């Protein structure tokens, strides 16, 4: 039997100690009147793609993976969610003025075209957005952007 390595013990002790750090509160799944889905009535395929690739970080309805009960995963995930919601929160878009909505829709289109969204760290766990879903979302948000200016 191999002797217990002191470095391993220190790492385990640090990980155990991290569990004492308070966890960030979880978003509560709430349906708000005037939400994106209510206001813009996206087709079912668009809604499915948004749920699969966007809404975990860009809405108030985050689905937390099992590992977020552990630190430091909880803190790391919470930072990503807070940054994502600050840039775009689908639960608030319906309440924006037309100019701000158009800016948000342009930002979504650009992020999808550049491949900067969804984040690589998200796709590693949840899978990549299929090319046809990406194109569908780009067409959908281009249509919304063009309509909202009229």
Rosetta silent file (secondary structure, phi, psi, omega in degrees, C-alpha in Angstrom):
SEQUENCE: XXXXXXXXXXXXXXXXXXXXXXXXXXXXXXXXXXXXXXXXXXXXXXXXXXXXXXXXXXXXXXXXXXXXXXXXXXXXXXXXXXXXXXXXXXXXXXXXXXXXXXXXXXXXXXXXXXXXXXXXXXXXXXXXXXXXXXXXXXXXXXXXXXXXXX
SCORE:     score description
SCORE:     0.000 S_00000001
   1 L     0.000  133.851 -179.424    0.000    0.000    0.000 S_00000001
   2 L   -75.907  145.444  177.447    1.335    3.418   -0.953 S_00000001
   3 L   -70.342  150.634  178.504    1.801    5.987    1.789 S_00000001
   4 L   -68.583  126.409 -179.109   -0.639    8.896    1.857 S_00000001
   5 L   -82.881  132.691 -177.199    0.942   11.903    0.153 S_00000001
   6 H   -60.982  -35.957 -179.993    0.789   15.132    2.178 S_00000001
   7 H   -62.692  -38.337  177.794   -0.021   17.198   -0.922 S_00000001
   8 H   -64.033  -42.282  178.592   -3.116   15.112   -1.566 S_00000001
   9 H   -62.114  -40.532  179.968   -4.268   15.667    1.994 S_00000001
  10 H   -64.840  -44.709  179.285   -3.806   19.432    1.677 S_00000001
  11 H   -60.882  -45.681  179.286   -5.797   19.533   -1.566 S_00000001
  12 H   -63.025  -39.163  178.276   -8.613   17.494   -0.013 S_00000001
  13 H   -65.406  -41.323  177.405   -8.605   19.721    3.054 S_00000001
  14 H   -63.519  -44.476  178.674   -8.801   22.861    0.878 S_00000001
  15 H   -62.557  -40.974  177.470  -11.688   21.436   -1.147 S_00000001
  16 H   -64.212  -42.309  178.851  -13.523   20.516    2.044 S_00000001
  17 H   -63.341  -35.551  178.723  -12.886   24.008    3.441 S_00000001
  18 H   -61.974  -26.466 -178.581  -14.249   25.595    0.253 S_00000001
  19 L   -68.765  -14.019  177.421  -17.603   23.937    0.944 S_00000001
  20 L   -82.665  -13.756  177.314  -17.979   26.286    3.919 S_00000001
  21 L   -68.637  129.922 -179.234  -18.029   29.297    1.575 S_00000001
  22 L   -58.192  140.550  178.518  -21.665   30.429    1.224 S_00000001
  23 L   -86.299  149.946  177.570  -23.230   29.475   -2.081 S_00000001
  24 L   -67.945  144.777  177.629  -24.834   32.039   -4.334 S_00000001
  25 L   -65.134  145.019  179.337  -28.637   31.994   -4.254 S_00000001
  26 L   -84.283  146.300  172.852  -30.214   30.152   -7.151 S_00000001
  27 L   -62.477  140.488  174.757  -32.515   31.882   -9.595 S_00000001
  28 L   -92.743  132.836  178.691  -36.081   30.939   -8.968 S_00000001
  29 L   -69.412  104.830 -179.773  -37.936   29.731  -12.028 S_00000001
  30 L  -125.112  146.332  174.346  -40.527   32.429  -12.400 S_00000001
  31 L  -105.658  119.358 -178.721  -42.742   33.329  -15.269 S_00000001
  32 L  -103.467  142.600  175.516  -43.085   37.040  -15.576 S_00000001
  33 L   -63.836  136.361 -179.371  -45.823   38.771  -17.468 S_00000001
  34 L    82.619   21.640  178.134  -44.300   40.350  -20.528 S_00000001
  35 L   -69.708  170.854  179.796  -41.492   37.816  -20.794 S_00000001
  36 H   -54.954  -48.586 -177.968  -39.668   37.280  -24.071 S_00000001
  37 H   -62.861  -38.574  178.620  -41.800   34.243  -24.939 S_00000001
  38 H   -67.904  -44.480 -173.756  -45.034   36.128  -24.154 S_00000001
  39 H   -74.164  -42.180 -171.844  -44.065   39.265  -26.048 S_00000001
  40 H  -106.566   -7.934  177.172  -42.392   37.773  -29.128 S_00000001
  41 L    41.350   62.400 -178.988  -44.071   34.320  -29.300 S_00000001
  42 L   -66.046  147.620  175.129  -41.076   32.505  -30.793 S_00000001
  43 L   -57.791  157.198 -175.895  -41.816   29.343  -32.772 S_00000001
  44 H   -56.287  -39.966  179.863  -41.368   26.143  -30.793 S_00000001
  45 H   -64.836  -38.738  178.234  -38.045   25.277  -32.515 S_00000001
  46 H   -65.914  -45.802  179.853  -36.643   28.713  -31.657 S_00000001
  47 H   -60.267  -41.680  178.316  -37.816   28.392  -28.055 S_00000001
  48 H   -62.091  -43.037  179.374  -36.192   24.947  -27.789 S_00000001
  49 H   -65.553  -39.502  177.587  -32.890   26.305  -29.126 S_00000001
  50 H   -63.523  -42.584  178.890  -33.036   29.248  -26.706 S_00000001
  51 H   -63.528  -43.061 -176.387  -33.673   26.896  -23.791 S_00000001
  52 H   -70.356  -33.670 -169.622  -30.845   24.591  -24.871 S_00000001
  53 H  -121.217  -13.419 -170.464  -28.218   27.249  -25.557 S_00000001
  54 L  -126.853  -44.582 -165.248  -29.136   30.618  -24.031 S_00000001
  55 L   -70.290  -19.753  177.948  -31.618   30.787  -21.190 S_00000001
  56 L   -62.179  -34.340 -179.405  -29.502   29.124  -18.487 S_00000001
  57 L  -107.159  -17.097 -173.444  -27.269   32.208  -18.364 S_00000001
  58 L  -119.022   38.219  174.379  -29.490   34.841  -19.975 S_00000001
  59 L  -159.160  178.812  176.915  -32.748   34.572  -18.013 S_00000001
  60 L   -92.300   13.881 -175.932  -34.090   34.248  -14.496 S_00000001
  61 L  -120.997   53.310 -178.997  -34.760   30.551  -15.104 S_00000001
  62 L   -69.274  133.233  171.187  -31.346   28.948  -14.760 S_00000001
  63 L   -97.541  113.838 -175.530  -31.215   25.155  -14.639 S_00000001
  64 L   -88.293  127.869  174.931  -28.301   24.379  -12.338 S_00000001
  65 L   -66.827  159.734 -176.523  -26.221   21.263  -13.020 S_00000001
  66 H   -55.113  -36.840 -172.779  -25.627   18.899  -10.085 S_00000001
  67 H   -72.780   -7.357 -179.895  -22.023   20.007   -9.615 S_00000001
  68 H   -78.817   -1.301  172.258  -22.998   23.584   -8.724 S_00000001
  69 H   -77.412  -11.904 -178.583  -23.788   22.488   -5.182 S_00000001
  70 L  -102.855  143.762  170.264  -20.001   22.291   -4.740 S_00000001
  71 L   -89.192  146.690    4.092  -17.540   25.132   -4.393 S_00000001
  72 L   -87.665    2.837 -179.452  -15.704   26.469   -6.374 S_00000001
  73 H   -58.347  -37.921 -179.217  -18.067   25.369   -9.196 S_00000001
  74 H   -62.408  -47.974 -178.472  -20.919   27.326   -7.578 S_00000001
  75 H   -65.107  -42.072 -179.592  -18.952   30.581   -7.459 S_00000001
  76 H   -63.257  -46.914  179.905  -17.613   30.126  -10.992 S_00000001
  77 H   -63.313  -43.349 -179.267  -21.077   29.369  -12.388 S_00000001
  78 H   -61.271  -40.465  177.302  -22.665   32.255  -10.515 S_00000001
  79 H   -59.931  -45.095  179.360  -20.114   34.703  -11.970 S_00000001
  80 H   -61.829  -43.314 -178.335  -20.934   33.484  -15.485 S_00000001
  81 H   -66.098  -45.004 -179.961  -24.677   33.752  -14.897 S_00000001
  82 H   -62.608  -42.360  177.403  -24.477   37.242  -13.401 S_00000001
  83 H   -64.671  -41.186  179.816  -22.294   38.473  -16.288 S_00000001
  84 H   -63.224  -45.262 -179.679  -24.622   36.834  -18.806 S_00000001
  85 H   -68.624  -29.584  178.451  -27.752   38.375  -17.321 S_00000001
  86 H   -67.762  -37.533  178.982  -26.076   41.778  -17.135 S_00000001
  87 H   -75.674  -40.428 -177.675  -25.401   41.685  -20.886 S_00000001
  88 L  -158.676  123.604  174.385  -28.752   40.165  -21.843 S_00000001
  89 L  -124.495  108.713 -177.751  -31.677   38.928  -19.795 S_00000001
  90 H   -59.054  -24.318  178.679  -34.459   37.507  -21.959 S_00000001
  91 H   -75.374   -6.458  179.495  -36.884   38.039  -19.075 S_00000001
  92 H  -116.015  -15.570 -174.671  -36.369   41.794  -19.398 S_00000001
  93 H   -56.566  -39.120 -177.025  -36.082   42.340  -23.180 S_00000001
  94 L   -60.874  -27.985 -179.010  -39.836   42.719  -23.666 S_00000001
  95 L   -86.821   -4.381 -179.768  -39.819   45.770  -21.383 S_00000001
  96 L   -76.177  158.772  171.166  -37.036   47.570  -23.272 S_00000001
  97 L   -70.953  166.600 -175.870  -37.654   50.386  -25.717 S_00000001
  98 H   -58.685  -43.508 -178.066  -37.435   49.619  -29.433 S_00000001
  99 H   -61.378  -45.923 -179.136  -33.888   50.981  -29.787 S_00000001
 100 H   -68.037  -36.827  175.694  -32.556   48.871  -26.914 S_00000001
 101 H   -60.840  -46.243  179.987  -34.378   45.780  -28.210 S_00000001
 102 H   -60.829  -39.903  177.499  -32.793   46.254  -31.628 S_00000001
 103 H   -63.035  -42.562  179.124  -29.367   46.620  -29.996 S_00000001
 104 H   -63.708  -44.647 -179.530  -29.941   43.397  -28.033 S_00000001
 105 H   -64.453  -40.027  176.433  -31.095   41.526  -31.147 S_00000001
 106 H   -62.529  -41.267  178.432  -28.062   42.810  -33.102 S_00000001
 107 H   -62.297  -40.362  178.125  -25.812   41.668  -30.253 S_00000001
 108 H   -63.326  -46.436 -179.853  -27.359   38.186  -30.324 S_00000001
 109 H   -59.747  -46.744 -179.793  -26.883   37.977  -34.098 S_00000001
 110 H   -62.745  -44.281 -179.399  -23.259   39.115  -33.830 S_00000001
 111 H   -62.616  -39.279  178.304  -22.470   36.693  -30.993 S_00000001
 112 H   -69.010  -43.000  178.818  -23.934   33.789  -32.961 S_00000001
 113 H   -63.048  -40.691 -179.039  -22.109   34.803  -36.164 S_00000001
 114 H   -76.495  -19.554 -176.629  -18.798   35.187  -34.311 S_00000001
 115 L    79.938   14.700 -179.293  -19.298   31.947  -32.418 S_00000001
 116 L   -81.059  -13.209  175.818  -18.706   33.720  -29.094 S_00000001
 117 L  -133.016  144.225   -9.917  -22.029   32.395  -27.758 S_00000001
 118 L   -66.559  157.401 -178.788  -22.762   30.029  -26.287 S_00000001
 119 L   -59.220  149.210  178.719  -19.520   29.985  -24.336 S_00000001
 120 H   -59.391  -40.296  179.922  -17.154   27.105  -24.936 S_00000001
 121 H   -61.499  -32.256  177.808  -17.318   26.176  -21.251 S_00000001
 122 H   -72.355  -44.685 -176.976  -21.103   25.834  -21.625 S_00000001
 123 H   -69.482  -25.564  176.805  -20.913   23.756  -24.800 S_00000001
 124 H   -61.531  -35.560 -178.238  -18.377   21.378  -23.235 S_00000001
 125 H   -92.380  -40.939 -171.114  -21.032   20.292  -20.750 S_00000001
 126 H  -102.168   -6.729 -178.174  -24.263   20.891  -22.675 S_00000001
 127 L    91.821  157.361 -177.922  -23.185   20.258  -26.257 S_00000001
 128 L   -78.262  156.480  173.863  -22.745   22.575  -29.181 S_00000001
 129 L   -77.826  123.428 -179.145  -25.502   24.493  -30.866 S_00000001
 130 L   -60.189  145.870 -177.938  -26.243   22.715  -34.145 S_00000001
 131 H   -55.918  -40.165 -179.657  -25.403   24.747  -37.258 S_00000001
 132 H   -68.959  -33.268  176.510  -29.032   24.678  -38.415 S_00000001
 133 H   -69.589  -39.466  177.153  -30.209   25.923  -34.990 S_00000001
 134 H   -60.115  -47.541  179.145  -27.629   28.698  -35.095 S_00000001
 135 H   -63.972  -39.262  178.634  -28.835   29.782  -38.543 S_00000001
 136 H   -61.886  -44.322  179.417  -32.466   29.547  -37.422 S_00000001
 137 H   -65.271  -40.209  178.118  -31.749   31.814  -34.432 S_00000001
 138 H   -61.227  -45.918  178.500  -29.873   34.303  -36.622 S_00000001
 139 H   -62.445  -43.346 -178.359  -32.835   34.444  -39.059 S_00000001
 140 H   -61.998  -49.876 -177.666  -35.302   34.768  -36.198 S_00000001
 141 H   -71.979  -27.736  173.378  -33.476   37.624  -34.451 S_00000001
 142 H   -64.989  -43.020  177.012  -32.786   39.367  -37.762 S_00000001
 143 H   -62.211  -43.189  178.129  -36.552   39.302  -38.397 S_00000001
 144 H   -63.141  -43.426 -179.022  -37.264   40.674  -34.909 S_00000001
 145 H   -62.770  -45.008 -179.252  -34.665   43.403  -35.326 S_00000001
 146 H   -66.707  -38.765  178.618  -36.037   44.437  -38.709 S_00000001
 147 H   -69.255  -38.067 -174.500  -39.661   44.381  -37.476 S_00000001
 148 H   -70.393  -12.745  178.919  -38.965   46.335  -34.309 S_00000001
 149 L   -89.593   -0.847 -175.928  -37.696   49.282  -36.325 S_00000001
 150 L  -105.861    0.000    0.000  -41.009   49.778  -38.117 S_00000001
